[in-house]
Amino acid sequence: MSIHRAKYLIAAAALSVATLLLAGTTAAAVSQETCTGHWLPSPSDPPPGVLGQSAEKAAESLRDDGYDCKVVNDKPADVDEQTVVVAAQNTRTENDPDGGTTSLVHLSLGVAMPDLVGKTLRLAGQTVTRLGLAVRTSPSDGAADWIVRLQRPGAGDYVVFERAVTLILEKPVQPVLVPVPDLIERTEDEAAALVKDAGLKYKERILKDGQQPGRVVSQQPQPGELVERTTTVTADVRRVPAPPPTTVVPTPPLPPPVVVRTVVPDLVGRLESTAKQAVGVARLKFQSRVVRPGSAPGIVLNQRPRAGSEVDVGTVVAVDVTRAPKPKLVPVPDLLNRSEDEARGAVEGVELIFDLIGGRDASGRDRQVISQQPRAGELVPTGATVTVEFAADESNWPSWLVPLLLGTAVLAAGTISRIRHRPGRDPKPKPVPQIHVAERLTLGIPQLHESGPAHRIRINARLERGRQSLQEKSDEHQ
């Protein structure tokens, strides 16, 4: 080595050392200028917190509360002044020259920690070093591409210059590589499906018209290239030529339909069936609605549209019609063993119609009800007919009929007695004969039955309901 070169190197080294010493002294001087270092009486209140503030602002806040401060460390020369903050503060009591004590706040300069999680060790280490801090890793043998999983202090915490920052590392996860599918000469839909199935993203770029329209002519990345998932694959597709324009022959508009008009007939007061027929004749549509009961059901009360209106054929004509009133149900009274007047009054008293079979006899006497239909207690609508039947009364026969029948019976009985008492017959008296008239006495020849002979006949006539009898007594039984 030549003498001149040795001198040059010595001079350069001396200049570098001098520059570093001058920079450190200047930084320390600037920091110390923020605090006066005067001896001040100790205030009664604790000093305010000034962490995260610049040295100048922290000194001003302390002076406002009666405290003086002292910067106990220096900012490294290569650290940006804008990032320097108060990272720690400590209040100490010191002796003043007069033999008393005073409170002095010691300020330690530093920086706020950035977020390093997820970054590689190489990038995180460079960031920490630029901030004037030391780096400590766990594990200590981590490679430069390992990832920061955790940091201490955490992001946003304040760290004093030259303190160590611990970075917890983990091995990086190897990305999953997939081959790029071959899209050449595929259609747009086929290419998009292949890219999606490979876990990649598809992007299409349209080229000008040329050969193989609608097909992929090139792609990026190339087929077979290994790429990470979610990588975008760009496919170049030839544009399909536009079809020639077609001439559209306008269709002439259809003529407006011919509207046929008709007159609405008058339907009010008509029966529903008659009104419906009249609406059909007028080529209209009929629609009815039952609104309220009326004495005559099915009568049209009103209509829409009004009678005489001119409307289109097929228009709906709505009418309101009456309906039959809801029948009132009443129980049928019990009429058995009642006279005609009593039965009639009971039936008509509940708004029913009285109908009878038989009636009063010639003497004007009432008979009793022996049956009725409907039965007693049955619910029937008002206006229903109740039919009753009375017992037959023989007093209704003509006055000349009974003597005639009795005389005929006496003659018949005498003839029979003479025949039986002819000579040669047993004169022994026999039981008193009984003559019975079968069934009721009616016009015609009665049927007589003899129970024994008799010399003398006494007729006892008795009329009963449904049965008549004649009794004959002989002289021996008088």
TANORRA-V356297 format. One line per field, one symbol per residue. phi: phi as a letter, one per 30 degrees, with the letter a starting at -180 (. if undefined). psi: psi as a letter, one per 20 degrees, with the letter a starting at -180 (. if undefined). burial: + if it has 24 or more other ideal C-beta (glycine too) atoms within 12 Angstrom, else -. A space follows every 50 residues. Layout:
# TANORRA-V356297
phi->???
psi->???
burial->???
This chain:
# TANORRA-V356297
phi->.dddddddddddddddddddddddddddddddddcdiddbdddddddddb dicdddddddddddciccbbdcbcdddccdddcdbdcabbcbcbdcddjc bbcbcdccdabddddcdjcddddddddddddicccbcbddcdddcdcdca bbdddjdcbdeidccccdcbddddddcbddddcdidddddddddddddic ccbcbdcddadhdicdcaabddeiddbddiddcccccddddddddcdcdd ddddddddcccbcdddcdjdddddddddddddicccbcbdcadbdcdicd cabbdddjdcbddjddccbcbdbddddccbddddcdicdddddddddddc icccbbciaddddiddccdcabbdddiddbdejdcccbbcddbddddddd ddedddddddddddddddddcdejcddddceedccccdhddbdkddccbc cldadbcccccbcbdiabbcccbdddcd
psi->pqhhhghggghhghhghhggghgghgghghhhihqhjqoqqprhqqqqpj piqrgghghghghhjjqrrppirqpqhjpphhiproiqqppqpqprhjja qqppopppqbrpproipiqqhgggggggghjkrqppqoqikqrhjqpohq qprrpiqppqqjrqppoprqqqppqppqqpqoipjqrgggghgggghikr qppppprrqaqmqjqpirrprqpipprqqjqpppppppppqqqqqqpoop pqqqqqqpppqrpproipirqgggghghhhhjlrpppqppgqqrhoqjpp grqprqpiqorqpiqpopqpqrrpqpqppqqpqoipjqrggggghgghhk lrpppqorbqahijqqrqpiqqorqpippqqqiqpopqpqqqoiiiqqhi hghghggghgghggghghhikqqiqojpqrqpqpppoqbqorpapqpqpp irrqhppppoppproipqqpppprhhj.
burial->--------------------------++--++-++----+-+----++-+ ++++++-++-+++-+-++++++++++--+---+++++++-+--------- -+++++++++++++-+--+++--++-++--+++-+-+----+---++++- +++---+++++-+-+++-+----------++-++-+-+--++-++--+-+ -+-+---------++++++-+-+---+---+-++++++------------ -----------+-++-++-+-+--++-++--+-+-+-+---------+++ +++-+-+---+---+-++++++---------++-+--+-+--++-++--+ -+-+-+--+-------+++--+-+-+---+---+-+++-++-++-+---- -+--++-+++-+++-++--------------++++-+---+----+-+-+ -++++-+-+-+------+++++++----
